[in-house]
Amino acid sequence: MADLPLLSIDVSIARESFLLECRLDIHGKCTAIFGPSGAGKSTLLDLINGNLSPDRGIIKLGKEILVDTSTQAFKAPYQRQIGWVPQDALLFPHLNVIDNLLFGHRRRRDSSHSSPSPHQVIGVLGLDRLLARWPRELSGGEKQRVALGRALLSNSKLLLLDEPLASLDAKKRSEILDLLDEIKHEFNIPIVHVTHSLAEVMRLADQLVLIDQGKIKAAGSIESLMGKADTPMLSDRRDAGSLLKLNDLTLVEGRPAVGLLEGQSLFLPLQAGEWRLPARALPLRVYVPAHEVILALEPPNGLSVRNKLACRIERLIPQTSQTMLVELAIGQQRLLASVTTAASEELGLRADLPVYALIKSLSLDVPAGRNLLSDSEHL
Amino acid sequence: MIPTDSTVEWQAIITSLSVAARSLAFTLPLAILLGWVLARKRFAGLAILDALVHAPLVLPPVVVGYALLLTLGVQSPIGQWLDQVLGVRLVFTAEGAALAAGIVALPIMVRSIRLSLENIDPRLERAAASLGADPWDRFRSITLPLTLPGVLSAAILGFAISLGEFGAVITFAANVPGETQTLALAIYSALQIPGGEALALRLAMISLFIAMLALLAAEWLGRRAQRWHGKAST
């Protein structure tokens, strides 16, 4: 990703209820800023797009200084080339869809970096039939699609998504997630995505920034943060879990059936209905909730569980007063299992102990996508 | 001597329309600017500016005319400078009448535009900025079109108020037939002449006709703007 702009942030700003202090380098293709309401996520976004100026500090987009309080440098929002998609889309009510889409495109400043064409964006977002419509005639999901297209066409160097799915129902949310996944792979624009939904984070992000009460609690690649038993804000959640990356897939009737995880087979749930692979199928991400993982000291027989992964205990961290979170190493990847303290003591679980992780294939969460692949057997 | 032909009526109609049109030409841009500043900007002297803009609404129009006479009259430093350097004389001229009428109309116009602006989500302007629109571009392509119903209603109200303004005009610009004698002033003059009631009545009917025409035009324009705005608004 060396050709992608790098966002460097080192700022502080006092707000009514907290002091935001942030030192952060963002260099993923899609970075999620995750935290509860009032954590400072939107303030951070306002600092990046120039709606707010920090009390102190510097923000750089690549080599370009957006703000530097030590030299009083400040680039106005309209000079930053940072696309913004807010929660409520904010389409211009007096312009129809095509004029909304082309608003930024007609004002683009420099074409030094490649940006998508209107034709491409309209095609990918499925906007062909909406072009002559007025914003008030669109559904929430359609508005978000237009807002995304409008930001993509403005020759942005960075796309800021401020909880764009928060006001949508589950079906629309899933549709837009598919599109965001596709945008991420189709267009060479880095995305910073603010959200308080872990499902969105797992679906889209490469990098994760955890923020609470104005402070960065952790930052890094999503797999590394989700696989650790002591990541703040994640490991103490009831839905704590890990993301596994599968680098090879065997398909049955165009659907993934078995994935390869560090040389071991992982049986995937058979998908019902019109299942479609994500835009870029590999590596395929699979989410494993920690409470769905059973540990055994020996390979069990006579069980319906199909996934029996040989792994090694990396460490054990108390999760609640009665449960432990066990971090397991499978090659370079990390898997979390949650067990009761009593079971842990009974089995004598300790670091470096080889164990088997048993996972029902039905408890794996595999994201669906838009692009249909041909019925090839292997990818 | 009471004029028997229709010269007085025509003169008064033309003077009224000319004064109202000139008044609108300078008050409308000023009202848009002031409305925008009062709705969007926050600075130390905001309350004072707000009070100054609205002062003509609560002052007797004669006081407005008198204040203009004091500040812009030929005896005043500004009036002398205007007269000697720019060759502009406002007292007893149609321009002066337009200025006096415009200042009386200004607060109502600013109010209408400001209310319209306050109904627009300021984040729309931020969205436009993120798409590369500079401040003037944002005002021209987002703020102004969305304020259009308010601007139209301000323009028509301002025109109507300028047409009928009496106190400020007679104090600052006097009652010169063919120059500053608008319909309202002509009615007043007719009533001063014995037997001028018939002329006053004719002028009053004409005033009523023009006012009705302006109100109907306002209604029509307002509906069109509302329909357009309704079609566009989310």
Interface residues (C-beta under 8 A of the other chain):
Chain A: N49 G50 N51 A76 P77 Y78 R80 Q81 I82 G83 W84 P86 L90 L91 F92 P93 H94 L95 F103 G104 R107 R108 R109 W134 P135 R136 R150 A151 S154 N155
Chain B: D121 R123 L124 R126 A127 A128 A129 S130 L131 G132 A133 D134 P135 D137 R138 S141 I142 P145 L146 W228 H229 K231 A232 S233 T234
